[in-house]
């Protein structure tokens, strides 16, 4: 683009020359006046010509590492190497985050980050009972506001039942099967007595049964001989408060435990 200052200077020179031409005509110096006027108009025209800088100069500036200022567009800043690298790092951190918000590779189940130690069960890596009690209240309240279902599953896993010597199922195996099955919006935790709780967002009892069946299949493949019992209750089909839904899921789990093989029971509808 041409320089605004050069335009103004040339325009001013042209006006001065045009004025001199008019005075020359008045003073009977017609030829001199016309010549001065023509020179002034030419000067004004030159001021509006494009500013043709050599292409090599522009290339030299870019090659010398000219940086993008703060007023550059977001797309231009991201196109730079630094912006693209930052974007890749940010996306990678989000993609690698586990359901507990712990970046994969930065901590193990035996060594959770300090800020999560009070919320994470040391044996399974799932949320603790204290966190679940708070989260469950929030999930039920959100489901009530949005008029959407939410299911709660009480899960119990034992090994060696068929041999007559049942023991608590491996927490890491259960955690792995649960993590591989649940969605990002769902929540899983382990109670103090060794049972597990699954909170399934926007899921009715049929969807909850299907989810538990997938967990059971993964556990059976990883730990042959384990037994999975589950009790399912859903808001609002089986209750309108957290206490009602938990009672329904717990009662359904008691019924499931009466069987000596895998069993999923759904709470009785009110």
Secondary structure, DSSP 8 states (H G I E B T S, - for coil): ---HHHHHHHHHHHHHHHHHHHHHHHTT-HHHHHHHHHHHHHHHHHTTS-----HHHHHHHHHTT----TTS-HHHHHHSHHHHHHHHHHHHHHHTB-TTS-BBTTB-TTS--GGGTTTB-TTT-SB-HHHHHHHHHHHHHHHHHHT--EEEEEEEEEESGGGT--EE--HHHHHHHHHHHS-TT-EEEE-TTS-EEEEEET--HHHHHHHHHHHHHHHHHHSTTEEEEEEEEEETTT-SSHHHHHHHHHHHHHHHTTSSS-EEEE----
